[in-house]
Amino acid sequence: HVVSLAAERGGVMIVDSTRQGKRFPDSFSKTVPIWACVVNRVLHKRRQEADQADDALDWSSLHLPTWVSEVERAQIEVKLDAWVAAVAATPYPWQDLARQLRKPLRPLWYSRSQTGM
């Protein structure tokens, strides 16, 4: 599980090696941030249930890149609670993962043009 690796190693990088098309496909600009937000919220809920919540950290924000419009952001935000409920209801051992991951997942975006490649 990617989250287990992030917890174990202090982070992960997900790389898109596509050389044509959009600089950042929707999977990177929307799907990954949605996934990270949903997982963060599920894990925070589990940590609260175990009285291990760290409210100093932001476990609930949706972090989207600046080029995603406010309209799209609002459309996503409306659906987040339902997605969190659905994911939290799965038999995955979320409590174990909540103990492993000490900081929320936070997507960042870098492109070849930013790194001089």
DSSP file with accessible surface (Angstrom, degrees, kcal/mol):
  #  RESIDUE AA STRUCTURE BP1 BP2  ACC     N-H-->O    O-->H-N    N-H-->O    O-->H-N    TCO  KAPPA ALPHA  PHI   PSI    X-CA   Y-CA   Z-CA
    1    1 A H     >        0   0   97      0, 0.0     4,-1.8     0, 0.0     3,-0.2   0.000 360.0 360.0 360.0 133.9    0.0    0.0    0.0
    2    2 A V  H  >  +     0   0   58      1,-0.2     4,-2.4     2,-0.2     5,-0.2   0.874 360.0  54.9 -59.9 -37.7    1.4    3.4   -1.0
    3    3 A V  H  > S+     0   0    0      1,-0.2     4,-2.6     2,-0.2    -1,-0.2   0.903 105.0  52.9 -66.3 -38.8    0.4    4.9    2.4
    4    4 A S  H  > S+     0   0   28     -3,-0.2     4,-2.6     1,-0.2    -1,-0.2   0.919 110.3  48.2 -60.5 -42.6    2.3    2.3    4.3
    5    5 A L  H  X S+     0   0   67     -4,-1.8     4,-2.8     2,-0.2     6,-0.5   0.906 110.1  51.7 -64.5 -40.9    5.4    3.1    2.2
    6    6 A A  H  X>S+     0   0    7     -4,-2.4     4,-1.4     1,-0.2     5,-0.7   0.913 112.6  46.0 -61.1 -41.8    4.9    6.8    2.9
    7    7 A A  H  <5S+     0   0   27     -4,-2.6    -2,-0.2     2,-0.2    -1,-0.2   0.926 116.1  45.2 -66.0 -43.7    4.7    6.1    6.6
    8    8 A E  H  <5S+     0   0  131     -4,-2.6    -2,-0.2     1,-0.2    -1,-0.2   0.886 125.3  29.9 -68.6 -38.2    7.7    3.8    6.6
    9    9 A R  H  <5S-     0   0  175     -4,-2.8    -1,-0.2    -5,-0.2    -2,-0.2   0.400 108.1-109.3-107.9  -0.9   10.0    6.0    4.4
   10   10 A G  T  <5S-     0   0   76     -4,-1.4     2,-0.2    -5,-0.2    -3,-0.2   0.617  86.6  -9.9  83.5  12.5    8.8    9.5    5.3
   11   11 A G      < -     0   0   39     -5,-0.7     2,-0.3    -6,-0.5    -2,-0.1  -0.768  62.5-130.5 147.5 167.4    7.1   10.1    1.9
   12   12 A V        -     0   0   68     -2,-0.2     2,-0.4     2,-0.0    -6,-0.0  -0.966  10.1-137.8-143.0 158.4    6.7    8.7   -1.6
   13   13 A M        -     0   0  167     -2,-0.3     2,-0.5     2,-0.0    -2,-0.0  -0.982   9.6-161.0-118.2 132.2    7.0   10.1   -5.2
   14   14 A I        -     0   0   85     -2,-0.4     2,-0.4    14,-0.0    -2,-0.0  -0.972  17.5-160.8-110.8 122.4    4.5    9.1   -7.8
   15   15 A V        -     0   0  113     -2,-0.5     2,-0.6     2,-0.0    -2,-0.0  -0.878  15.7-156.4-113.9 135.2    5.9    9.8  -11.3
   16   16 A D        -     0   0   55     -2,-0.4    -2,-0.0     1,-0.1    12,-0.0  -0.940   6.8-172.4-105.2 117.0    4.1   10.2  -14.6
   17   17 A S        +     0   0  102     -2,-0.6    -1,-0.1     2,-0.0     2,-0.1   0.341  38.4 131.4 -94.4  10.0    6.5    9.4  -17.4
   18   18 A T        -     0   0   87      1,-0.1    -2,-0.1     5,-0.1     3,-0.0  -0.374  36.9-170.0 -61.8 134.2    4.1   10.5  -20.2
   19   19 A R        +     0   0  195     -2,-0.1     2,-0.3     0, 0.0    -1,-0.1   0.507  64.5  56.0-104.6  -7.5    6.0   12.7  -22.6
   20   20 A Q  S    S+     0   0  166      2,-0.0     2,-0.2     3,-0.0    -2,-0.0  -0.844  90.6  21.3-122.9 161.3    2.9   13.9  -24.6
   21   21 A G  S    S+     0   0   78     -2,-0.3     0, 0.0     3,-0.0     0, 0.0  -0.546 104.3  10.7  89.6-151.4   -0.3   15.6  -23.7
   22   22 A K        -     0   0  125     -2,-0.2    -2,-0.0     1,-0.1    -4,-0.0  -0.259  63.7-129.0 -64.3 149.0   -1.0   17.6  -20.5
   23   23 A R  S    S+     0   0  166      1,-0.3    -1,-0.1    88,-0.0    89,-0.1   0.912 105.4  20.2 -62.5 -42.7    1.9   18.6  -18.3
   24   24 A F  S    S-     0   0   28     87,-0.1    -1,-0.3    85,-0.0     5,-0.1  -0.941  87.3-143.2-128.4 109.5   -0.1   17.1  -15.4
   25   25 A P    >>  -     0   0   33      0, 0.0     4,-2.2     0, 0.0     3,-1.4  -0.210  32.1-101.6 -65.7 163.2   -2.9   14.6  -16.3
   26   26 A D  H 3>>S+     0   0   72      1,-0.3     4,-2.8     2,-0.2     5,-1.8   0.832 121.1  65.3 -55.2 -33.3   -6.2   14.7  -14.3
   27   27 A S  I 34>S+     0   0   55      1,-0.2     5,-2.4     3,-0.2    -1,-0.3   0.868 110.9  35.8 -60.0 -32.4   -5.0   11.6  -12.4
   28   28 A F  I <45S+     0   0   33     -3,-1.4    -2,-0.2     3,-0.2    -1,-0.2   0.833 122.1  42.7 -89.3 -34.9   -2.2   13.8  -10.9
   29   29 A S  I  <5S+     0   0    2     -4,-2.2    -2,-0.2     3,-0.1    -3,-0.2   0.741 136.7   5.0 -87.3 -19.6   -4.0   17.1  -10.5
   30   30 A K  I  X5S+     0   0   38     -4,-2.8     4,-2.5    -5,-0.3     5,-0.2   0.676 124.3  51.2-127.5 -52.0   -7.2   15.7   -9.1
   31   31 A T  I  ><S+     0   0   85     -5,-1.8     4,-2.8     2,-0.2     5,-0.2   0.936 112.2  45.8 -62.8 -48.7   -7.3   11.9   -8.4
   32   32 A V  H  ><S+     0   0   36     -5,-2.4     4,-2.8    -6,-0.2     5,-0.2   0.945 115.0  47.1 -62.9 -46.0   -4.1   11.7   -6.3
   33   33 A P  H  > S+     0   0    1      0, 0.0     4,-2.4     0, 0.0    30,-0.3   0.906 113.6  48.8 -62.9 -36.8   -5.1   14.8   -4.2
   34   34 A I  H  X S+     0   0   29     -4,-2.5     4,-2.8     2,-0.2     5,-0.2   0.947 112.2  48.5 -64.2 -47.8   -8.6   13.4   -3.7
   35   35 A W  H  X S+     0   0   92     -4,-2.8     4,-2.6    -5,-0.2     5,-0.2   0.928 112.1  48.9 -57.3 -46.8   -7.2   10.0   -2.7
   36   36 A A  H  X S+     0   0    5     -4,-2.8     4,-2.7    -5,-0.2    69,-0.3   0.924 112.5  48.2 -62.2 -42.7   -4.7   11.7   -0.3
   37   37 A C  H  X S+     0   0    3     -4,-2.4     4,-2.5    -5,-0.2    -2,-0.2   0.925 112.4  47.9 -64.5 -45.1   -7.5   13.8    1.3
   38   38 A V  H  X S+     0   0    9     -4,-2.8     4,-2.4     2,-0.2     5,-0.2   0.946 114.0  46.4 -62.4 -47.3   -9.8   10.9    1.7
   39   39 A V  H  X S+     0   0    4     -4,-2.6     4,-2.9    -5,-0.2     5,-0.3   0.936 111.7  52.2 -61.9 -44.5   -7.1    8.7    3.2
   40   40 A N  H  X S+     0   0    4     -4,-2.7     4,-2.6    -5,-0.2    -1,-0.2   0.925 111.0  47.1 -56.8 -45.0   -6.0   11.5    5.5
   41   41 A R  H  X S+     0   0   46     -4,-2.5     4,-2.3     2,-0.2    -1,-0.2   0.897 112.3  49.0 -67.1 -39.7   -9.6   12.0    6.8
   42   42 A V  H  X S+     0   0    0     -4,-2.4     4,-2.3     2,-0.2    -2,-0.2   0.942 113.7  46.6 -63.1 -45.8  -10.2    8.3    7.3
   43   43 A L  H  X S+     0   0    0     -4,-2.9     4,-2.5     1,-0.2    -2,-0.2   0.896 111.1  51.5 -65.9 -38.9   -6.9    8.0    9.3
   44   44 A H  H  X S+     0   0   29     -4,-2.6     4,-2.6    -5,-0.3    -1,-0.2   0.920 108.8  51.6 -63.9 -40.5   -7.6   11.1   11.3
   45   45 A K  H  X S+     0   0   87     -4,-2.3     4,-2.3     1,-0.2    -2,-0.2   0.926 111.0  47.5 -60.7 -44.3  -11.0    9.7   12.2
   46   46 A R  H  X S+     0   0   43     -4,-2.3     4,-1.3     1,-0.2    -1,-0.2   0.888 110.9  51.5 -65.0 -38.7   -9.4    6.4   13.4
   47   47 A R  H  <>S+     0   0   11     -4,-2.5     5,-3.6     2,-0.2     6,-0.6   0.896 109.4  50.5 -65.8 -38.3   -6.8    8.4   15.4
   48   48 A Q  H ><5S+     0   0   95     -4,-2.6     3,-1.7     4,-0.2    -2,-0.2   0.911 107.0  53.9 -64.2 -42.0   -9.6   10.3   17.1
   49   49 A E  H 3<5S+     0   0  111     -4,-2.3    -1,-0.2     1,-0.3    -2,-0.2   0.813 112.3  44.6 -61.4 -30.4  -11.4    7.1   17.9
   50   50 A A  T 3<5S-     0   0   37     -4,-1.3    -1,-0.3    -5,-0.2    -2,-0.2   0.242 115.4-116.0 -96.6  10.7   -8.2    5.8   19.6
   51   51 A D  T < 5S+     0   0  155     -3,-1.7    -3,-0.2     1,-0.1    -2,-0.1   0.865  87.9 112.7  55.0  39.2   -7.6    9.2   21.4
   52   52 A Q      < +     0   0   80     -5,-3.6    -4,-0.2    -8,-0.1    -5,-0.1   0.155  37.0 137.5-121.4  16.1   -4.4    9.6   19.3
   53   53 A A        -     0   0   35     -6,-0.6     2,-0.7    -5,-0.1    -9,-0.1  -0.398  41.5-155.2 -71.4 139.0   -5.4   12.6   17.2
   54   54 A D    >   -     0   0   67      1,-0.1     3,-1.5    -2,-0.1     5,-0.1  -0.888  10.6-176.7-111.5  96.4   -2.9   15.4   16.7
   55   55 A D  T 3  S+     0   0  122     -2,-0.7    -1,-0.1     1,-0.3     4,-0.1   0.547  73.3  77.0 -75.5  -4.8   -5.1   18.4   15.9
   56   56 A A  T 3  S+     0   0   93      2,-0.1     2,-0.3    -3,-0.0    -1,-0.3   0.737  88.6  70.3 -73.1 -20.8   -2.0   20.6   15.3
   57   57 A L  S <  S-     0   0   56     -3,-1.5     2,-1.0     1,-0.0    -3,-0.1  -0.730  90.1-119.6 -98.5 147.6   -1.7   18.9   11.9
   58   58 A D        +     0   0   76     -2,-0.3    -3,-0.1     1,-0.2    -2,-0.1  -0.728  42.0 160.1 -90.1 100.0   -4.1   19.5    9.1
   59   59 A W        +     0   0    4     -2,-1.0   -15,-0.2     1,-0.1    -1,-0.2   0.397  67.7  51.3 -96.2  -1.5   -5.7   16.1    8.3
   60   60 A S  S    S+     0   0   64    -20,-0.1    -1,-0.1   -19,-0.1   -19,-0.1   0.629  75.6 109.3-116.5 -12.9   -8.8   17.3    6.4
   61   61 A S        -     0   0   45      1,-0.1     2,-0.6   -21,-0.0   -21,-0.1  -0.365  60.0-134.2 -73.2 145.0   -7.8   19.8    3.7
   62   62 A L        -     0   0    6     -2,-0.1     2,-0.8    44,-0.0   -28,-0.1  -0.869  19.5-157.6 -93.1 118.6   -8.0   19.0    0.0
   63   63 A H        +     0   0   46     -2,-0.6   -27,-0.1   -30,-0.3   -26,-0.1  -0.878  20.8 167.3-104.2 105.2   -4.7   20.2   -1.6
   64   64 A L        -     0   0   16     -2,-0.8   -34,-0.1     4,-0.1   -35,-0.1  -0.834  40.8 -97.9-111.8 154.1   -5.2   20.8   -5.3
   65   65 A P    >   -     0   0    6      0, 0.0     3,-1.8     0, 0.0    -1,-0.1  -0.290  38.2-108.2 -67.0 159.2   -2.8   22.5   -7.7
   66   66 A T  T 3  S+     0   0  140      1,-0.3    -2,-0.0     3,-0.0     0, 0.0   0.725 113.4  65.5 -63.4 -23.4   -3.5   26.2   -8.4
   67   67 A W  T 3  S+     0   0  125      2,-0.1     2,-0.5   -38,-0.0    -1,-0.3   0.567  76.9  96.8 -81.0  -6.0   -4.7   25.5  -12.0
   68   68 A V  S <  S-     0   0    8     -3,-1.8    -4,-0.1   -39,-0.1     5,-0.0  -0.729  83.1-119.3 -80.8 126.6   -7.8   23.5  -10.8
   69   69 A S     >  -     0   0   52     -2,-0.5     4,-2.5     1,-0.1     5,-0.1  -0.176  10.9-117.7 -67.7 159.5  -10.7   25.9  -10.9
   70   70 A E  H  > S+     0   0  139      1,-0.2     4,-2.6     2,-0.2     5,-0.2   0.830 116.3  56.9 -64.6 -32.1  -12.7   26.9   -7.8
   71   71 A V  H  > S+     0   0   97      2,-0.2     4,-2.2     1,-0.2    -1,-0.2   0.947 109.2  44.5 -64.3 -47.3  -15.8   25.4   -9.5
   72   72 A E  H  > S+     0   0   61      2,-0.2     4,-2.1     1,-0.2    -2,-0.2   0.913 112.3  52.9 -62.8 -41.8  -14.0   22.0   -9.8
   73   73 A R  H  X S+     0   0   56     -4,-2.5     4,-3.0     1,-0.2    -2,-0.2   0.938 109.6  48.4 -58.0 -46.8  -12.7   22.3   -6.3
   74   74 A A  H  X S+     0   0   53     -4,-2.6     4,-1.9     1,-0.2    -1,-0.2   0.896 109.4  52.8 -62.7 -40.1  -16.3   22.9   -5.0
   75   75 A Q  H  X S+     0   0  113     -4,-2.2     4,-0.7     1,-0.2    -1,-0.2   0.879 113.3  44.3 -63.5 -36.8  -17.6   20.0   -7.0
   76   76 A I  H >X S+     0   0   17     -4,-2.1     3,-1.1     2,-0.2     4,-1.0   0.933 109.0  55.6 -71.6 -46.9  -15.0   17.7   -5.4
   77   77 A E  H >X S+     0   0   70     -4,-3.0     3,-0.7     1,-0.3     4,-0.6   0.864 101.4  59.0 -55.7 -38.2  -15.5   19.1   -1.9
   78   78 A V  H 3< S+     0   0  121     -4,-1.9     4,-0.3     1,-0.2    -1,-0.3   0.827 110.1  43.3 -61.3 -30.5  -19.2   18.2   -2.0
   79   79 A K  H <X S+     0   0  115     -3,-1.1     4,-2.0    -4,-0.7     3,-0.3   0.608  89.5  88.3 -91.9 -13.5  -18.4   14.6   -2.6
   80   80 A L  H <X S+     0   0    0     -4,-1.0     4,-2.9    -3,-0.7     5,-0.2   0.888  83.5  53.3 -59.3 -45.6  -15.6   14.1   -0.1
   81   81 A D  H  X S+     0   0  115     -4,-0.6     4,-2.4     1,-0.2    -1,-0.2   0.904 110.5  48.2 -59.6 -39.8  -17.6   13.1    3.0
   82   82 A A  H  > S+     0   0   68     -4,-0.3     4,-2.4    -3,-0.3    -1,-0.2   0.909 112.5  48.6 -66.6 -41.4  -19.4   10.4    1.0
   83   83 A W  H  X S+     0   0   95     -4,-2.0     4,-2.6     2,-0.2     5,-0.2   0.910 111.0  50.7 -65.0 -41.0  -16.1    9.0   -0.3
   84   84 A V  H  X S+     0   0   16     -4,-2.9     4,-3.0     2,-0.2     5,-0.2   0.936 111.1  48.5 -61.5 -45.4  -14.6    9.1    3.2
   85   85 A A  H  X S+     0   0   58     -4,-2.4     4,-1.4    -5,-0.2    -2,-0.2   0.919 112.6  48.5 -61.5 -43.0  -17.6    7.2    4.6
   86   86 A A  H  < S+     0   0   63     -4,-2.4     4,-0.3     2,-0.2    -2,-0.2   0.926 115.1  43.6 -64.8 -44.0  -17.3    4.6    1.9
   87   87 A V  H >< S+     0   0   43     -4,-2.6     3,-1.6     1,-0.2     5,-0.2   0.919 111.4  53.8 -68.6 -41.9  -13.6    4.1    2.3
   88   88 A A  H 3< S+     0   0    8     -4,-3.0    -1,-0.2     1,-0.3    -2,-0.2   0.798 103.0  59.4 -63.1 -26.3  -13.8    4.0    6.1
   89   89 A A  T 3< S+     0   0   85     -4,-1.4    -1,-0.3    -5,-0.2    -2,-0.2   0.566  83.8 102.2 -81.2  -7.7  -16.5    1.3    5.8
   90   90 A T  S <  S-     0   0   61     -3,-1.6     4,-0.2    -4,-0.3    -3,-0.0  -0.344  84.7-115.7 -73.0 159.1  -14.1   -1.1    4.0
   91   91 A P  S    S+     0   0  137      0, 0.0    -1,-0.1     0, 0.0    -3,-0.1   0.409  71.8 129.7 -77.9   7.4  -12.5   -4.0    5.9
   92   92 A Y  S    S-     0   0   79     -5,-0.2     2,-2.6     1,-0.1     3,-0.2  -0.314  74.5-109.1 -59.7 142.7   -9.0   -2.5    5.4
   93   93 A P    >>  +     0   0   66      0, 0.0     4,-1.6     0, 0.0     3,-0.5  -0.356  53.2 162.2 -75.8  70.6   -7.1   -2.3    8.7
   94   94 A W  H 3>  +     0   0   15     -2,-2.6     4,-2.7     1,-0.2     5,-0.2   0.829  67.8  61.3 -60.4 -35.0   -7.2    1.5    8.8
   95   95 A Q  H 3> S+     0   0   49     -3,-0.2     4,-1.5     2,-0.2    -1,-0.2   0.909 103.9  49.3 -62.0 -40.2   -6.4    1.6   12.5
   96   96 A D  H <> S+     0   0   81     -3,-0.5     4,-1.3     1,-0.2    -1,-0.2   0.926 112.8  47.2 -62.5 -44.3   -3.0   -0.1   11.9
   97   97 A L  H  X S+     0   0    2     -4,-1.6     4,-2.6     1,-0.2    -2,-0.2   0.886 107.0  57.8 -65.9 -35.9   -2.3    2.5    9.1
   98   98 A A  H  < S+     0   0    0     -4,-2.7    -1,-0.2     1,-0.2    -2,-0.2   0.849 106.0  49.9 -63.3 -33.8   -3.3    5.3   11.4
   99   99 A R  H  < S+     0   0  110     -4,-1.5    -1,-0.2    -5,-0.2    -2,-0.2   0.828 113.5  47.0 -72.3 -31.3   -0.7    4.2   13.9
  100  100 A Q  H  < S+     0   0   94     -4,-1.3     2,-0.7    -5,-0.1    -2,-0.2   0.911  99.4  68.2 -76.5 -46.8    2.0    4.1   11.2
  101  101 A L     <  +     0   0    9     -4,-2.6    -1,-0.1     1,-0.2   -94,-0.1  -0.691  53.8 175.7 -85.1 114.7    1.4    7.4    9.4
  102  102 A R        +     0   0  148     -2,-0.7    -1,-0.2   -95,-0.1    -4,-0.0   0.654  66.4  39.4 -92.7 -20.7    2.4   10.3   11.7
  103  103 A K  S    S-     0   0  152    -46,-0.0    -1,-0.1   -44,-0.0     3,-0.1  -0.965  92.0 -99.1-129.3 149.5    1.8   13.2    9.2
  104  104 A P        -     0   0   31      0, 0.0     2,-0.2     0, 0.0   -67,-0.1  -0.284  41.7-102.8 -64.6 151.1   -0.9   13.7    6.7
  105  105 A L        -     0   0   24    -69,-0.3   -65,-0.1   -46,-0.1  -102,-0.0  -0.519  40.9-171.9 -69.1 140.4   -0.3   12.9    3.0
  106  106 A R        -     0   0  133     -2,-0.2     2,-0.2    -3,-0.1   -44,-0.0  -0.920  13.1-142.6-142.5 110.1    0.4   16.1    1.1
  107  107 A P        -     0   0   18      0, 0.0     2,-0.3     0, 0.0   -79,-0.0  -0.479  18.3-176.3 -74.8 145.0    0.7   16.1   -2.7
  108  108 A L        -     0   0  108     -2,-0.2     2,-0.5     2,-0.0    -2,-0.0  -0.959  15.1-138.9-132.8 153.8    3.2   18.4   -4.5
  109  109 A W        +     0   0   44     -2,-0.3     2,-0.4   -80,-0.0   -85,-0.0  -0.960  22.3 169.5-124.4 129.5    3.7   19.0   -8.2
  110  110 A Y        -     0   0  154     -2,-0.5     2,-0.3     5,-0.0    -2,-0.0  -0.995  11.4-164.9-132.6 142.5    6.9   19.3  -10.1
  111  111 A S    >>  -     0   0   11     -2,-0.4     4,-1.2     1,-0.1     3,-1.0  -0.811  36.8-106.6-122.3 166.4    7.4   19.3  -13.8
  112  112 A R  H 3>>S+     0   0  125     -2,-0.3     5,-1.6     1,-0.3     4,-0.9   0.875 119.6  58.5 -56.4 -37.9   10.4   18.9  -16.1
  113  113 A S  H 345S+     0   0   74      1,-0.2    -1,-0.3     2,-0.2     3,-0.1   0.807 104.8  50.8 -67.1 -25.8   10.3   22.6  -16.9
  114  114 A Q  H <45S+     0   0  120     -3,-1.0    -1,-0.2     1,-0.2    -2,-0.2   0.768 113.4  43.9 -79.6 -25.7   10.7   23.4  -13.2
  115  115 A T  H  <5S-     0   0   74     -4,-1.2    -2,-0.2    -3,-0.4    -1,-0.2   0.470 108.4-118.0-100.1  -3.9   13.7   21.2  -12.7
  116  116 A G  T  <5       0   0   71     -4,-0.9    -3,-0.2     1,-0.2    -4,-0.1   0.706 360.0 360.0  76.5  20.5   15.6   22.2  -15.8
  117  117 A M      <       0   0  160     -5,-1.6    -1,-0.2    -6,-0.2    -2,-0.1  -0.462 360.0 360.0 -78.0 360.0   15.5   18.6  -17.3
